[in-house]
Amino acid sequence: MPRTTRPLTTALVLTALCLSGCGEPAGRDPSSASTTDAKPYGKRTVTDCTGHESTFRAPPARVATVTSSVLEMLLSLGQKKRIAGIQAVAPGAFPPALEDEANGLRTLSGAYKPKSYAPVQKEQLLSVDPDLVVGGWSSNFDAGLGALSQAQLAQRGVNAYYAFSTACEKAAKAPVTDFASVYRDLDNYGRIFDAEPRADALASGMREQIATVRDAVGAAKPVSVFGFEYEEGTQTPYAEGNRNLANAVIAQAGGKNIFSDVNDTYEKVSWEQVAARNPEAIAIVVYGKGTKAQFDEVVRKAERFLTGFAPLDDVTAVKERNFIPVTYEEYAIGGVRNADAVVDLARELHPGRLD
């Protein structure tokens, strides 16, 4: 494995630029994603993560997205014109082309505040008169935290959709090793917005990328990986369990999550446990940053910690400096960039096989 600190961004940015500027992933016929089918919209019912059903008789016209992961997926589907309000997006959380689109939308929670997890409040949400609210975390619909529950929205005649691919506990009853939850959201969004061909094209593009990795990696021995979220603190590390989407990214890239036996999204562990499992590579997970310099600075700090922390001196990844920077929003949260993350991670875990 190469000794690298290169952010996994190049392929992702190209994909995002094509989605925004070209309309479809590279190599696909844009006409295959046309939303001008002659069939009438009719009546469409969609069931979400919580089992909540929403019925539509036309594509929603005033959508509020109350977490950034769902916004990115809707922008990738070309639905900007239907979005009335959003939760503020962290600088660098999206590829540049989609970030430009997001920056032109009305925020419902003021400017972005790092590590602020307060949901969009009831008054802010209702101020844009939404006909659909899309979220991905339980807090997005927690009335006790000042938001509106799905039931309360329904009482106001507002549809609500809780995504499967962000943090849906019901969708993670077994280890997450693929992107079924992402495809399920894409399928549902396609139905809701009368954009099935485009949603199908995005899902097909993801499947093709992942198949390419699978063919290239073949029967190569999986490389053991520890995902280290430096920005969450270093005293007690968080292990990414098998309910975390990162588990799927690692598995599909020809890796083996060293905590794939943890039946949870995250679990606090000790550094002694990390050392005992001796990862061959460490994915340094960094939240999206406004500039590459800011991203790289976090990576440098994480590397200094890892190489200067005595309990990790004998860990293979540390001795060989096998550190792979990844962006949290594409590595651990469901979205159309997950396949790009698989490709880039596979290139680092199995150098030469995808060239």
N, C-alpha and C positions, 0 to 999 in steps of 0.2 A: 504493500500500500504506500502511496506517496505521502511525504510529509507536506501537508498543505494547510493553509489558512484561507483558502479562496472561498468567498461567500458563494452559496449556490443560487445564483441569480440570473445568469446569462440566458439560459433557455427559457426561464420563466418570463423574463421581460419580453423576449421575442414573441412568446405565445400571447402575452397580454396585448402587445402592440397590434398583433394581427387580429385579435378578437375585437379591438376597438376600431382600428383603422381599416381592416380588410373585411371584417364581419364574421369570418370563420377561421378555424385553425388552418395553418399552412398545409397545402396539398389537398384541400377539400374544395369541392365546387360550391361557391356561395349559394347557388340556386337550390342546393340540397337542403338549405336551412331557411327557405322562404316561409314566411308566416301568412301568406296570402292564399291559403287553401280555400276552395270554394265552399266547403262544408260549413253549415251554420254553427255558431258557438253552442247553442242549446243550453242544457242544464248540466253542470259538472260538480260533483262532490269529491272533496279531497280529505283524507284522514291524515293527521300529523302524528308526531312523536307521542303525544299524550293520549291519543285516541280521539281527540277533538275533531269533529267534522265541520267543514265549511262548504257551503253550497254557493256556486257562482252561476250567474246567467249572462255575464259579460266579463271581459277582463277588467280587473280592478283599475281604477283611474287615479286613486290617491293612496299610495302605499307608504306606510311608515316602517322603516327597518330599524329595529332597536338594538341590534348588535352588528358589528362590522362584517362578520363572516357571511351573513346572509346577504348583506348589501353587495359584497364582491360577486356573489353568484348571480344576483339579479342584474348587475351591470354587465357581467359576462354574457348574459342572455339578451342584452340590448334593451333593457327596460328602464333606462334612466328617465325617460319622459313621464313615466307613471309614478315616480318616487316623489312624494310630497315632503318628506322629512326623514332625517337619519340621526342615529347616535354618532357623535363626533368620532372621526377615524384618526388613529395615531399616525403621525407622519412616517412614511416608509412602510406602513402595513400592507399597502397595495402596490402592484407594479405601477410605474409612472403614468401610463396612459389611463388606467382606471382611477388612480389617485386624482388626476386632473378632473375626471368626471365627478368623483365624489366631492371634491372641493367646491364644485359649483352648486351643490345641493344645500338646502336649509338644514342646519343642525338643531336638534331638539334638546340638547343638553349643554349648550355653550361650547367653548373651546375644549379641545382634548386635554385631559389632565392625567398624567401618568399614574397608574395604579389606582385610578378611581373606578370603582366597580358599582357605583350607584346606578340603578336602572333609570331609564327615561321616566320622568314623573307624569302623573295623570294629566295635569293641566297642560304641560308641554305637548304631550301626545295629542290631546283633543284639539289643540290649537290649529292643527293642520287638517282637521275634519277627515280622518282617514277612513277608507272603506276596507282596508286590509292592513293588519299589523303582523309583521314577520319578525320572529325572534329565534334565539338559539340556546339561551341559558334559562334556567328556571327563574332566576331573578328578574328576567325581562317581563314576566307576567305575575310578579309577586306583589299583591296589593298591600301587604304588610310593609313593603319597602317603598311604597308610594307609587308603584306602577298600577296598571289595570290588569286584572286576571282575564283569562279567556272567557270565562262566564260573564264577567262584567262587560266586556266588549260585546259579547253576543247580545246582551240585554239592550245595548245601544244600536244594535243592527250592524255591528262591525265584525267582519270576519277576522280570524286570527290563525296563524300557522306557526307552530313550534317545530323548527327544523330537526331532522334526524341526525345530521352530520356534524353538528357543533358539540353538543353535550347532552345527548338524549340517553338517559339511563336505560329506558325500555328497549332501545335499539342495541344495547350492549349487554345482552344476556349471556354472551359467549365471547371468547377472545376475538378481537377485531384484527383480521388478517387480510382484509380486502377493502374495497371502497363501495360496498353495496349501499351504505347509507347516503353517500354522495350521489350515486346514480338514482336513488329513490327520491331525493330532493329535486334533482334535475328533472326527473319525470313528472313530479307533482307541479313544479313551477311551469314546466312546459304546458301542462293541462290548464293551469290557472290562467296563464297569460296568452293562451292560444299560440304558443311558440314551440310546439312539439318537435318540428323538424330541427330547429336550432338546438334544443336541448338534447335531442338524439345525436346530433353531430358532435356536440361537446363530449358527451359520454363515450361515443365511439372513438373520438380522438384520444381520450384518456386510456381506453382499453387497448388501443393500438400501441401507444407508448409503452404501456406495461407489458404487453406481449413481446415487444422488441427487447425489453430488459430480460424477460424470462428466457427468451431464445438465446440471448447473448451470455447470460450467466450460466445457464444450463445446470449441470450437476456440480458446479463449483462448491467447495465447502463454505457454508455460511460463516460470515465474519461476526464475531460477537461485538455488540455495540451497547454503550451506556449513553443515554441522553442526559446531558448536564445542563440544567437551567440556572446558569450563574446568577442571573439577576433576581432569582428568588432566594438567594442567600447561600452561604457556604458552610454554615455550622452544621446543619442537618440536611443532607441532600434529599430531593424528591426523586423517587423512582417512577419512571413511566411504566405503568402496568399494562396488561394485555387488553384493557378496555380503552386505552388511549389510541387515537388514530395513528400516532407515531409508531405504534407496534406494527401496523399494517405497512407503513412506509418502509420501515426497516426490513420486514419480512419480504416484501415485494422487490426490494433492492438487493436481495441476496445476503441479508444479514440476519442476526439472531439477537433480539432484545434480551439483555442479560436478566431482566426482571419480567420476562414473559410469563412467569408462573404466578405473578401477582394479579389476582382477579379484581382489579380496580383500575380507575383512571390514573391515579397517583397514590403513592404511599411513601411516607417518610421512612427512610432507612438510615443506616450508619455508614460511615466511610469504610469501616471494617468489612461490611457486607459487600460494598462495591469492590474493594480490593480482593476479597475472597473469590469473587466471580470473574476477576481478571479480564476485563474487556480488552479486545484487540484494537478497538477504535472508540473514540469518544466524540459524540456529536455535541458540539457547543451550541446550545439553542438560544438564539438571541431574538428578542422582540424587535419588530420592524423599526428602523431608525430613519430619520429625515435625510441623513447623508451617509455615504459609504464610510467616511472618516469616523462617524459616531459608531457605526456598526463595528468597524475594525477595532476601535478602542475597547469595546466590551470584550471582543474576542481576545485581545492582548491581555486584558486583566484576568480573564478566565484561564488563559494559558499560564500566566505567571502563578496563579493560585495552584493549578494542577501540578506544575513542575516544581513548586516549592513546598508542597505539602507532604511531609514525611510518610504518612500512612499509605501514600500512593506510589512510593518510590519503586516498588517492584511490579507495578501494574504494566502490562505489555504496552498498552496505548500510550502511557506516559513515558516509558523508557524510549519508545520509538517515535514519540511526538506525532502520533496518528490522531490529530485533532481535525474534525470536519465541521466548520461553521454552517449552521442551518438557520433559516428564518422561521420563527415560531408559527407565524400565520399560515405558512404553507406546509409545514412539517407536522404540526400537532392539531390543526383545525381542518375540518372537512371543506373542500373546495376544488375548483377545476385545476388548481395548480398542484394538487397532490401528485399527479402523474409526473409532472416536471421534477418534483422533489425526489421521486423514485429514481428517475433517470439520472439525475445529478449525484444522488447518494451512491447509486450502483457504480458510477464511474470512479468514485473514490474508493469504494470497498473492493472493486474488482477492476483495477486499472488495465486498460488495453482491450478489454472485452467489448466495449461499445464504440470503439474508434473505427 
